[in-house]
Structures are given as structure tokens and as C-alpha cells.
Amino acid sequence: MNPMKRNRIETRYGQRSKPGSGRVARPMLLILCALFLLSACSLPGKSPKPPRQFYLLQAGGGSNVAGVGSASPCLSLRISTPAAAPGFDTARIAYVNDPPRLDYFAYHLWVDPPARMLAAAMETRLDASGLFGAVLSQSSGIDTDLRLDTDLLRLQQVFSGSGSSVELVMKVVLVDLDSRELLGSRTFQYNETTNGANPTEGVDAAQQAVNRFLDDLVEFVAQAIAEKSPLCD
């Protein structure tokens, strides 16, 4: 090309790029865009997931059955691990907002399935009642005079309007293992109103329901064995 003509073109359209510079600039631009998108994903604005919170169900303090006090009954009791109805055999805390659908809180959980915690609570409470010479768990493998079978039918927080309540339903069966006699059977049902419509208040109400159940359980067992409880010499 004529040098004079080439100078006129460069003056009109600007200085020419060096050979190959366009091929280098385009990939660099793509890399910069990718880095910008990655940094944008980490920018504030998307709140992090809240930490999980775990809760216990325990045996609350209760008084001994009247008239038993310092007695030392010779009967022994084995507490079977409670069976749990479908939907309640999990450590997830259940709630009902749109019956009959059962839901679970995402970040609030029991430390163990409630049935297992209730077994430990019943053992502690009945052992402290003074009704038996020995109270053992299912895992002990030792023969006992009586066996207590229980079923956890429901433990759920029920939301209604602006409030909620906790429902606990337990079925209890007491059996004499020697005679295979049914000493008693009863279904206990409790409904505890919460102080607030949130899972933390639901846990508090669940513990209150469990405390009531344990007190009633001791009374139930005491009545069932009233005529079968020989005292040790």
C-alpha cells in the first residue's frame, strides 16, 4: 500500500493494533468477567443458614407415691424401649400446620428420637418412685417380675391461628411376666399450650407434657401393683 494512503487511514481510524493483540484481549476479558461473577456470588445479601439446635426430653423432679416412701418392694421392673408410631420415629421435631400433613422443623431437632429419651426418663422416674426393688432398661437382658411396654403415638406441635400447643399421646401396658397377666393398660393424652408460636416454646411445652405423663405413670403403676407388691424382709 502507498505509504501516504496508509498514513491517512491510520490518522482517520486511529493507530492499528499490533498483530495478535485482539486474540489476547478477548480471552482476558472473559476471565475478568468470570472472576467478577464469582466475587458477586460471595457478596453480602444472602443470609447464611442458621445453626442447628438440639433439645433433650428428661425426667423432671416428682414426688414419691404417698404411702410408699421408705418401703423396699421386692418386685423388679423392666422398661421396654417405646415403639413409635410412623412419623415420630425420628429425631426431627414434628409439627402440624395444615392437618393432616405432618412437617418437621429444619433447624430444631431432638438429640435422640423421643421414644428413646422417654424410655430413659421413665426408668429414672420409676426408679426414684420407691415402688420397685429394681428398675431396668430393655438392654439389661436380666429377668424381671414385670415389664412395662409403651407406645409413643404422637408428639407434635400443633399451630392454630396465632398460637400453638403440643400434643403428647402415650399408650402404656404393664404385664406380669411370671403369670403373663395383664396388670393394666391405659392411653395418656396431654395438650400443653405454648407461650409462643415457635419451636423453642414447643420444646418447653413438650417437656411439661412429659413431666405430667411421668407423674401419672407412677400413679398408674402404683395402683396396678397395689396387691402384688410384697415387701422385702
Order of alpha helices (4+ residues) and beta strands (2+ residues): alpha-alpha-beta-beta-beta-beta-beta-alpha-beta-beta-beta-beta-alpha
